[in-house]
Amino acid sequence: MSVGPAPVRPAVDGLAAWFDGPVRLRDPDRGDRLLAAMALSRVAASQGEPLTPTLLTDWQKLVLV
């Protein structure tokens, strides 16, 4: 069995930095919604939830409110 390299932790979370920086400057509420949706998506991924249309719809509703 081959074992690959260990995952690398980035020094900066680029997506969160984008949402919290330039996106928030243009529209603070949108920045908050995108960060919330990103957090929910990461929780679902960490728990191994299947990517379903319902899950995607819930995230999209959060972003587009």
C-alpha positions as MATLAB code, in Angstrom:
seq = 'MSVGPAPVRPAVDGLAAWFDGPVRLRDPDRGDRLLAAMALSRVAASQGEPLTPTLLTDWQKLVLV';
ca = [
       0.000    0.000    0.000;
       1.363    3.390   -1.021;
       1.049    6.303    1.358;
       1.050    9.794   -0.123;
       2.354   12.956    1.429;
       0.544   14.474    4.395;
      -1.955   17.247    3.644;
      -0.498   20.738    3.716;
      -2.160   23.478    5.751;
      -2.052   26.780    3.889;
      -0.758   29.863    5.681;
      -3.830   31.738    4.436;
      -7.296   30.477    3.549;
      -7.542   32.144    0.150;
     -11.289   31.721   -0.314;
     -12.111   33.079    3.139;
      -9.675   35.960    2.577;
     -11.387   36.811   -0.717;
     -14.865   36.763    0.854;
     -13.698   38.714    3.902;
     -11.662   41.230    1.883;
     -12.672   42.429   -1.584;
     -16.158   40.899   -1.500;
     -16.926   42.397    1.924;
     -15.661   45.814    0.804;
     -18.178   45.847   -2.056;
     -21.054   44.273   -0.122;
     -20.633   43.418    3.573;
     -23.848   41.380    3.745;
     -22.819   39.269    0.748;
     -19.422   38.652    2.333;
     -21.140   37.384    5.482;
     -23.464   35.111    3.496;
     -20.623   33.648    1.450;
     -18.541   32.992    4.569;
     -21.524   31.304    6.227;
     -22.172   29.085    3.197;
     -18.483   28.208    2.983;
     -18.446   27.248    6.677;
     -21.503   25.019    6.234;
     -19.957   23.357    3.177;
     -16.766   22.617    5.093;
     -18.666   21.145    8.022;
     -20.625   18.901    5.639;
     -17.407   17.814    3.910;
     -15.661   17.084    7.207;
     -18.588   14.885    8.253;
     -18.573   13.018    4.946;
     -22.059   14.160    3.941;
     -22.953   13.302    0.362;
     -23.206   16.255   -1.989;
     -26.911   16.288   -2.771;
     -29.129   18.731   -4.677;
     -30.852   19.583   -1.388;
     -27.566   20.455    0.289;
     -26.485   22.612   -2.659;
     -29.882   24.326   -2.728;
     -29.629   25.189    0.964;
     -26.194   26.779    0.480;
     -27.391   28.677   -2.583;
     -30.423   30.012   -0.711;
     -28.120   31.280    2.031;
     -25.915   33.096   -0.473;
     -28.748   34.560   -2.536;
     -30.982   35.772    0.326;
];
